[in-house]
Structures are given as C-alpha cells and as structure tokens.
Amino acid sequence: MGVFEILVNYAIITLSLNSVNNFLMFFEFYFYFFLFLFGGIIGSFINCYIWRTKNNKNIWHGRSCCLHCNQQLKVVENIPIFSWLFLKGKCRICKKNIPKYYFLIELSTAILFLLVGILNYVYLDFYWLYLVRDLFFVSILIIVFVYDLFYKLILSQVVWLGAIVGLVFNFFIIDFTIISLFWGVVVGGGFFLVQFLISKGRWIGGGDVRLGFMLGCWFFWPKILVVLFLAYIIGAIFSVGLLVKDKRYWQSALPFGVFLTISAFITLYFGNNIIEWYMSFLI
C-alpha cells in the first residue's frame, strides 16, 4: 500500500471517528435538554396536583387559572419555568403575585431530572428502565417533600402508588431478590411502626409509617438502613441549625418526611458507596 492510500484511509477513519463523536455530543446535549424540559413539565403537574389535592378539586378536569382572580391561563402563560419569568411573577390580569414556590418547584424538578439523567448516563451503566424508574421515583419524592413541608401531611395515595410501582420495577423488571426486598419492607415500615405504636402516634404519624414501607419497596437490605441513618443525620443537622437561629423552634414539630425524601435521593445513587465506606472501618 502506497503512502497516498495510507493517508486516504487515515483521513477516512479520522472523519468517521469525528462524526461518531459529534453524533454522541449531539445526542447527549438533546438528551439532557429533553430531560430538563420534561422535568419542568412534571414540576408544573406537581404544582397543579398539590394545589388541587389540597383544595379537593379534580386534578384531571379544568384548565389552570390564576389563584386570585380565577382567570384561565393562556398557553403562553402556562409554560413551565419561563412563563413565571416572563410574567415577572404576577398575574397578567389582576397583577397579583404568583407564589414563588411554583417557579421553584418547576425549576427544581427540571434540575433534578437533569441530574438523574447525568447520574444514569455518566455515573452508572446506562439502562433506560433504570432511568424511567428513577424519574418516577424522584417525582414521588418531590410530591412527598413539598406536601409534607407545606402541610405536614404525607399523602397516602401517593405513597401507595410509589410502593406498588417500586415493587413491580424492582422485583419483576430489575430482578431484585425477594429476600432483600422483604427485609427492606420490614425494616423500612417496621422501624416507624414500632415507634408509632409505642408513642401512640405522638412521635411520628401514620404517614411516616407508610412512607417507610414505600421506601422499603425501593431500597433492598441493607440500603434501607442508609436511608434511615441519613434521614436522622440530616434532620439533626437541620434541627440544630433552626434552634441556634431562633429558640421559638424548640416547640415546633419538624416534618420528618422531608428528611426521608432527601436521604432517599442520596441513597438512590450513593448508597452503595456509603455502605462500602462504612464497611471499610470494620475490616
């Protein structure tokens, strides 16, 4: 083979590799962009679901409207994230403020969906079923977090839906063992059930018991222990910070579901690392 043929073949291979790399970069960009937009849409739905559930309204009927003047929103006023910025946080008709947390929930959901995509695509061996499972789970966690933070209540229908989907995914699709899932459910739900029975509901509520059961359906043994451990650590740090800032919080009851959802998200991706780090001290 002559020098010319070698150079031509080299150029063809180089161009092919560049084309593949460009395609992968193109795919990654739009993959993350889509997840961000999709997260904003789900965040908008979460806002709608929380408000309508709290006010005993049907979540599937009726268009979105202003909370103050009940004016139905136009399409351009109902675009997640961007509409709030475009309207400068005020209703187009009555000029009253649109709650800032609407925007924050949409933005936070979009960022979390993007983060889930990055962690699945880069940090883990990418598998689309894991991505779908994690996006659903994060959506459930956001609803529990927001509703418990605002109203100190964990919605049973959301928790049971999460538990059923978790069992289906992890046992029938992801193929977790029945023993690991069994102990996850027993420890997750039983840990809070014992506290509930001993205190007769004074320490924790029934919602925490159901949430613990749901988390047990998602985190097999021993990862459920990481969820519980981190929740108490995060709760303790947050509580101390509040007490130092203002002594009025001494008599306040903190919604523990908030800390459980945060620890659950951390454990979802870093639970194994935490277990390995802990075991390194025992060996």
N, C-alpha and C positions, 0 to 999 in steps of 0.2 A: 504494500500500500504506500502510495506516494505521500509527500508532505502535504500536498493540496487536499487530498482525500481525508487525511487525518484532521486538518484544520476545519474542513467542512463538517465532518462528523462531530467534532468537538463543539462547533458552533450550534449544531442542531441539538445536541444534548443539553448545552447550556441554556438555549432558548426554551427547551421543553421543561427543564427544571425551574426556570424563571416563571414560566406560565403556570406551572403547578403551584409554586409559592404564591404567585399573585392571586390565583383562584382561592387558595386557602385563606389568605389575608382578606379577600373579598367576602368569603363565606363567614369568617369569624366576625367581621365588622357587622354584617347584616344579621347574623345570629344574635349577637349581643344587643344590637339596636332593636330587633324584634322583641327580645325578652324585656327590654326597658319599656317599650310601648305597651306590651301585653301586661306588664306589671302595673302600669298606670291605669289601664282599663279595669283590671281586677281591683285595684285600690279604689277606683270610683264605685265599683259594685259593692265593695265592703262598706264604704261610706253610706251608700243607699240602704244596704241590708241592715246596718246598725241603727240608722235613724228610723227606718220603717218598723223594725222589730221593737224598738223602744216605744214607739208611738202606736203599736198594734195596728199597723197598716199592711196591706198585702204587698209583698215585695215584687210580685210579678205583674201587677197591673198599675197603670197610671204613669205618666211621664214625670220626669224630675221637675221640681218647681222651687221657687225661692222660699226659704223658710219663713220669711216675714210677710211678703205680700201675696204669696201663692201663685205668682206669675209663672206659667210654664216656660221652661228654658228652651231657647232655640238650639239648634245643633251646634252652632259655633260657640255657644255658651256652656256647652256640656262636654267639651274636650278635656280629658284628664290632664291635670297639671297646668297646661297652657292657658285654659280659659280663666282660671283664677288669677294668673299673672296678667293676662290681657285686660281683665275687668278691674284689676288693682284691688282685688278682694272685696268688691262691692257689687250689689245687685244693679243691673242695668236700668231697672225701672224705679225701684224705691230708694236706691243708693245706700241701703243699709249694709252693714258689714256681713260678708260671708265668713263663717268661722274659719280661722286659720288652720285648725286641725284637719279640715277637709283637704286642704292642699298638702299638709304634712303627711297625711295617711297615703295619699296618692303617690307622692314623691318617694316616701319610704318604701312602699310596696314595689315601685319600679326599681329602686336601688337594690332591694333585697332579691328581686327576681334576677337582676343583672348579676348580683353576687353569686346566687345559686348556679347560674349558667357558667360563670367563670370557674367556680369551685368544681363543678362537674366536668367541665371541658379540660381544665388545666391540672387541677389538683388530684382528681380521681380518674379512673379509667372510664371514659365516657360511654354511657349506655342510656338510650333515650327513655327507657322505662324508669330508670333512676331519676332522670330529670323531671318527668311527669309526676312521679311520686313526691319528689321534694318540693316542687312548685305547689302542689295541692296541700302538702303538709304545712308549708310556710304560710299559705293563705289562711288555713285554720288557726295557726298560731297568732297571726295578726288580729283576727277577729276576737280571739280569746283575750289577747293582750289589751286591745283597745276597750272592749266592753267591760272587762274587769277593772281596768284603770279608771274609766269614767263612772261606772255604775256599781262597782264592787259585786258583780254577778257574773257567773260563768254559765253561758247558755247550754242547756242540756242537749238540745237538738244539734248544736254544732259539735259538741264533744262526742256524742254517739255516732254521728256521721263520720267523724275523724277516726273513731275506734274501728268501725266496720271497714272503712277503706284501708286503714292500716293493716288490719288482719288479712284482707284479701290480697293486697300487694305483697306483704312480707312473707306470707305463708304460701299462697298459691302461685305467685308470679316470681318473687325474688327468691323463694325457696329457703326461708329460714326454718330451722328445726322447730318442731312442736314443743320440745322441752325448753329451749331458750325463750320462746315466746310465752310459754306457760309461766315460767319464773319471772319474766318481765312483767306480765299482767299481775301476778300475785304480789310481787314486791311493790310495783307502782301503785296499784289500787289498795293493797292491804296495808301499806305503810300509813296512808292517810285515813283509812277506815278505822284502824286501831285508835288513832288519835281522836277521831270523831266520836267513837263510842265511849272512850274513857272520859273525854271532856263534855260529852253530851252536846256537841256542836259549838262549844264555847271557843275552842282553839282554832278550829277550821270549819268550813262549811261543807255541805254535801257536794257543791260544785268542785271543790278541790279533790274530793274522793273520785269523782267521775273523771276529772282531768288526769289524775294519777293513773287510773285504769286505761284511759286512752293512750297516754304516753307509754304505758307498758306494752301496748299493741304495736308501737312503733320502735321501741328500743328493747331489744332482747337482753337477757342476762349476759354479762354484768353491766352493760352500758346504762341501764336504768339507774344504777347506783350513781353513775356520774351525773345524770340529770338531777337527782335529788341532792347530791352533795353540792353541786354548783349553785343550785337554786338557793340553798341556805347561805352559802358564802356570799352570793350577790345580794340577797336580801339583808344580810347582816351589815355589809358594807354600806348599802343604801340607807338602811335604818340609822346607823351611827351618824352618817352624814346629815340626815334630817334632824336628828336630836341635837347635834352640835350647833346646827344652824338656828334652830328655833325649839325651845323647850315645850311649846304647845303641842308638838307631835308626840309627846310622851303618852298621851291618852288616845292617839289615833291608831286605827286598825289599818294595816297595810294589806292591799290585795295580793295574796301570795301567788295567784295565777300569773301575775305579771312576771315574777321572777322565774317561775317554772317555764314559761314560754321562751324567755331569754336563754336559760340554761339548755333547753331542748334544742334550740337552733345551734348553739355552740357544740353540743354533743353530737348533733347530726353529722358534722364534718370533722370534728376534732376529738370525738370520744375515744377512739382507739389510741390516739396519741397520748391522751391524758392517762389512760389505763397503763400504757407502756411506760410512761414517765413515772407513775406511782409504783409500778412493779419493780422498776429499776432500783428503788430504795430498799426493797425487800430481799433482793437477790444478793 
